[in-house]
Amino acid sequence: MAGALWSGRFQKATDAAVWAMNSSLNFDKRLYAHDVAGSIAHATMLAQIGILTPTELEAITGGLAGIKADIDSGALVIGGAAEDIHMFVEAELTKRIGDPGKKLHTARSRNDQVATDLKLWMRDELGEIDSLIRELVAVFIEVAKQHVDTVMPGYTHLQRAQPITLAHHLMAYVHMFMRDLQRLGEAGKRLNYSPLGAAALATTTYPVDRELTAKLLGFDGVATNSLDAVSDRDYVMEIAADLAIFMVHLSRCSEEIILWASAEYGFIELDDAYATGSSIMPQKKNPDVAELTRGKTGRVIGDAMTLLTMMKNLPLAYNKDVQEDKEAIFDAVDTVKLCIPAFAGMVVTMQVNAGEMRRAAGGGFTNATDLADYLVIKGVPFRQAHEITGKLVHYCVGQGIHLEELGLEMLREHCELIEDDVYDYLDIANCVARRNVVGGPAKEAVLRDIAEVEKKL
Ligand code: ARG
């Protein structure tokens, strides 16, 4: 602690309690590879403008590459007295190559350094999350394709409403995931501007070439205003919010899977490899993957909230508060990456009880709207058709029968325009098949939708 790289103006060592609070090494160590990449670009630029000699540059880049390789292999363990990963790498470099190492931080601050590191890390993680969500979409589509004829009830207010298919239901989630991909992709583009060269807050007196470091690191350009460049955490807040929205989608699906797997629904049975048991009740098979996904959604929402709250009162430019961004965004990213593979496995292996879904779709008068529509075709105004159908439903409820079990006589008592073709109209599978407009549950409509999504992927 006495050896902090900024200790020159201090007469006392940092108190241990302050050190414990101030140090971020324990969590920002995962930025080491990106820190090394940022430093190599910075050093390359410094050599370009004549601040480092070619020999010094060679020593620095060689030293940094060695540090990265040793951390990768486990030969070098991150730890010890460094305050954060930036200090750790710099101290280790100087230990290895001597004086040239001490020149690396010329024209740079940890403020532009950490912002650069975090953006580079975020970019890599966005790539991984993008692939994971694409795999999840592929799984949902695979299962949907098997169930374009699997009729189930569609719900509103969790009351049976109109018949749909399982494919149609799963594709609803696919569309949510497609928007998640789009949101995260856009966030990735927005963040891709380099903070390097902004230094502490006001750039530097050295003629740094910010475009060069930006280019070397694969940024699309420079984050121009230096105050903004070092204090901007929009990308962290935005991506955390995008991940929270994604988790809300997974969580809604989790809720349904939990319900569907219950004996009360009996729509699905989870594979043994994707369920867990009880320590006391031998018969139990619990949907823990869905429950944990639903539960962990709270964490990710919390991470997004942490970041927004952390930022909301910060005066320009850098404040140490923002060091807190890392644990929150790391947690959000880790949680999402933990949930997706388990969730995808659960969905692709679940057994669908098509008979039970079909039975449920046949109850609850899910064909009542279709009867009203039938009457409209026969010339009855819709409001009146609604009333007539409602009365018939009421009668059926009393009798404990379905609409299609009503005799023609009884139907015609309520509306004499009803003919024998009504039974065809009331058939649940036909109710689905007739909804063949864009976005509807009819087999052709769902297959068209699947094809379009597959094209976009
Ligand atoms: N570890 C800090 C962070 O994560 C970077 C260091 C900035 N420190 C400073 N004294 N300006 O934000």
Boltz pocket constraint, residues with backbone or C-beta under 6 A from the ligand:
constraints:
  - pocket:
      binder: B
      contacts: [[A, 22], [A, 24], [A, 28], [A, 83], [A, 84], [A, 110], [A, 111], [A, 114], [A, 318], [A, 319], [A, 320], [A, 322], [A, 323]]
      max_distance: 6.0
